[in-house]
Amino acid sequence: MSLHIELGVIKNHMSIFDLFSKRQKTRRGEVPDVYSYDTIPQALKVQIVHIWNDTLGGENEYFSSYEPQRAYQFIVDTLCREYGVFTLKNSKDYGDRNYRLELTNFLLQQDDHEKVLDAVELSFRLIDKFTRDWNFLRRDNASKLADSAIEELNARFLEHGVGYRVEGGEVVRVDSELLHAEAVKPALALLRASEYAGAQAEFLKAHEHYRHGRAKEALAECLKSLESVMKSICAKRKWTHDPNATSKALIQVLFDKGLVPQFWSQHFSALRSTLESGVPTARNRLGGHGQGTDVVQVPPHLVAYVLHQTASTIVFLAEAEKVLP
């Protein structure tokens, strides 16, 4: 096998190399141990551009294929429309535009981390939905490359200590990799089922509010998502309940119908307390009612706790429904 072919095989199967310099930094303890949220390192931006070139198309593909041109133009046009500008470039040159370079330069020069994440979210949504088609760049392993692109992006976020991931086409904030893997990710996987469509939208919206620092709105969406899951389970099982039932009333229906078997009731006495007073209470006290004359500040760590608690509860309820006779 020639060196050129060998390098091609390596590139297609391994996007991240454990370089000597990385290993040395790890041994010296020079790796981030706390996530950052408001700074996107320049090296990470460059790595994102490399992923774009591999999946959306680099310079050669851009000029030789219509699909990459259309993809890059869609991303640029969408961002321009939402930002209320005619071009992402700093100049007022509206002549012939290279949308790939315009998006690339925007990412590399942008200091606003939320706008960087706008470009990341939109572009990787396209990668997930459209580049899997063989016709996009005529690649037999197109779907695998799309998966690898998302995996590499999330690995790069982690590598740089940037507290975000792309899950289900959305950029979500991550406070603990273990909690995200054990609670949030399984919850999102379960919510992809059609009967939980409303709950999924609310749960993702809660993460979006959290990412933008809208704590009270995040708490409100957490409760909506949890209530939607319980209502969906009731609808699926044809369990009657008041259409305007609160979370406490819905919880009672689930317990009355044996979602948790009676012979486990003693072991799950704490669960009822968690369901009744955990997420609903956090939302009711801090996010659901008027705050009077004093401005109520909701600390981010409390919002993170409620998000993870919501995710864990959703996973428990959905999995319990699956095994219920």
DAZI-V353118 format. One record per residue. N is the residue number from 1. RES is the residue in three letters. SS is DSSP state (H for helix, E for strand, - for the rest). PHI is phi as a letter, one per 20 degrees, with the letter a starting at -180 (NA if undefined). BURIAL is # if it has 9 or more other ideal C-beta (glycine too) atoms within 8 Angstrom, else .. Layout:
N RES SS PHI BURIAL
N RES SS PHI BURIAL
//
This chain:
1 MET - NA .
2 SER - f .
3 LEU H f .
4 HIS H f .
5 ILE H f .
6 GLU H f #
7 LEU H f .
8 GLY H f .
9 VAL H f #
10 ILE H f .
11 LYS H f .
12 ASN H f .
13 HIS H d .
14 MET - b .
15 SER - e #
16 ILE - c .
17 PHE - d .
18 ASP - e .
19 LEU - f .
20 PHE H g .
21 SER H f .
22 LYS H f .
23 ARG H f #
24 GLN H f .
25 LYS H f #
26 THR H f #
27 ARG H f .
28 ARG - e .
29 GLY - m .
30 GLU - e .
31 VAL - c .
32 PRO - f .
33 ASP - d .
34 VAL - c .
35 TYR - f #
36 SER E d #
37 TYR - c #
38 ASP - d .
39 THR - c .
40 ILE - d .
41 PRO - g .
42 GLN H f .
43 ALA H f .
44 LEU H f #
45 LYS H g #
46 VAL H f #
47 GLN H f #
48 ILE H f #
49 VAL H f #
50 HIS H g .
51 ILE H f #
52 TRP H g #
53 ASN H f #
54 ASP H f #
55 THR H d #
56 LEU - e #
57 GLY - o #
58 GLY - e .
59 GLU H f .
60 ASN H f .
61 GLU H f #
62 TYR H f #
63 PHE H e .
64 SER H d .
65 SER - c #
66 TYR H f .
67 GLU H f #
68 PRO H f #
69 GLN H f #
70 ARG H f .
71 ALA H f #
72 TYR H f #
73 GLN H f #
74 PHE H f #
75 ILE H f #
76 VAL H f #
77 ASP H f .
78 THR H f #
79 LEU H f #
80 CYS H f #
81 ARG H f .
82 GLU H f .
83 TYR H e .
84 GLY - m .
85 VAL - c .
86 PHE - e .
87 THR - b #
88 LEU - e #
89 LYS - f .
90 ASN - f .
91 SER - e .
92 LYS - d .
93 ASP - e .
94 TYR - d .
95 GLY - f .
96 ASP - g .
97 ARG - d .
98 ASN - e .
99 TYR H f #
100 ARG H f #
101 LEU H f .
102 GLU H f #
103 LEU H f #
104 THR H f #
105 ASN H f #
106 PHE H g #
107 LEU H f #
108 LEU H f #
109 GLN H d .
110 GLN - f #
111 ASP - e .
112 ASP - f .
113 HIS H f #
114 GLU H f .
115 LYS H f #
116 VAL H f #
117 LEU H f #
118 ASP H g #
119 ALA H f #
120 VAL H f #
121 GLU H f #
122 LEU H f #
123 SER H f #
124 PHE H f #
125 ARG H f #
126 LEU H f #
127 ILE H g #
128 ASP H f #
129 LYS H e .
130 PHE - d #
131 THR - f #
132 ARG - f #
133 ASP - f .
134 TRP H g .
135 ASN H f .
136 PHE H f #
137 LEU H c #
138 ARG - l .
139 ARG - d .
140 ASP - f .
141 ASN - d .
142 ALA H g #
143 SER H f .
144 LYS H f .
145 LEU H f #
146 ALA H f #
147 ASP H f .
148 SER H f #
149 ALA H f #
150 ILE H f #
151 GLU H f #
152 GLU H f #
153 LEU H g #
154 ASN H f #
155 ALA H f #
156 ARG H f #
157 PHE H g #
158 LEU H f #
159 GLU H g .
160 HIS - e #
161 GLY - m #
162 VAL E e #
163 GLY - e #
164 TYR E c #
165 ARG E b #
166 VAL E d #
167 GLU E c #
168 GLY - l .
169 GLY - n #
170 GLU E c #
171 VAL E e #
172 VAL E d #
173 ARG E e #
174 VAL - d #
175 ASP - d #
176 SER - b .
177 GLU H f .
178 LEU H f .
179 LEU H f #
180 HIS H f #
181 ALA H f .
182 GLU H e .
183 ALA H c #
184 VAL H f #
185 LYS H f #
186 PRO H f #
187 ALA H f #
188 LEU H f #
189 ALA H f .
190 LEU H f #
191 LEU - f #
192 ARG - f .
193 ALA - f .
194 SER H g .
195 GLU H f .
196 TYR H d #
197 ALA H g .
198 GLY H f .
199 ALA H f #
200 GLN H f #
201 ALA H f .
202 GLU H f #
203 PHE H f #
204 LEU H f #
205 LYS H f #
206 ALA H f #
207 HIS H f #
208 GLU H f #
209 HIS H f #
210 TYR H f #
211 ARG H f #
212 HIS - e .
213 GLY - m .
214 ARG - e .
215 ALA H f #
216 LYS H f #
217 GLU H f #
218 ALA H f #
219 LEU H f #
220 ALA H f #
221 GLU H f #
222 CYS H g #
223 LEU H f #
224 LYS H g #
225 SER H f #
226 LEU H f #
227 GLU H f #
228 SER H f #
229 VAL H f #
230 MET H f #
231 LYS H f #
232 SER H f #
233 ILE H f #
234 CYS H f #
235 ALA H f .
236 LYS H f .
237 ARG H e #
238 LYS - l .
239 TRP - e .
240 THR - f .
241 HIS - a #
242 ASP - f .
243 PRO - g .
244 ASN - d .
245 ALA - f #
246 THR - e .
247 SER H g #
248 LYS H f .
249 ALA H f #
250 LEU H f #
251 ILE H g #
252 GLN H f .
253 VAL H g #
254 LEU H f #
255 PHE H f #
256 ASP H f .
257 LYS - e .
258 GLY - n .
259 LEU - g #
260 VAL - d #
261 PRO - g .
262 GLN H g .
263 PHE H f .
264 TRP H d .
265 SER - g #
266 GLN - f .
267 HIS - f .
268 PHE - d #
269 SER H f .
270 ALA H f .
271 LEU H f #
272 ARG H g #
273 SER H f #
274 THR H f #
275 LEU H f #
276 GLU H f #
277 SER H d .
278 GLY H f #
279 VAL H f #
280 PRO H g #
281 THR H f .
282 ALA H g #
283 ARG H f #
284 ASN H f #
285 ARG H f .
286 LEU H d #
287 GLY - c #
288 GLY - d #
289 HIS - c .
290 GLY - f .
291 GLN - e .
292 GLY - m .
293 THR - e .
294 ASP - e .
295 VAL - f .
296 VAL - e .
297 GLN - e .
298 VAL - e #
299 PRO - f .
300 PRO H g #
301 HIS H f .
302 LEU H f #
303 VAL H f #
304 ALA H f #
305 TYR H f #
306 VAL H f #
307 LEU H g #
308 HIS H f #
309 GLN H f #
310 THR H f #
311 ALA H f #
312 SER H f #
313 THR H f #
314 ILE H f #
315 VAL H f #
316 PHE H g #
317 LEU H f #
318 ALA H f #
319 GLU H f #
320 ALA H f #
321 GLU H f #
322 LYS H f .
323 VAL H e .
324 LEU - f .
325 PRO - g .
//
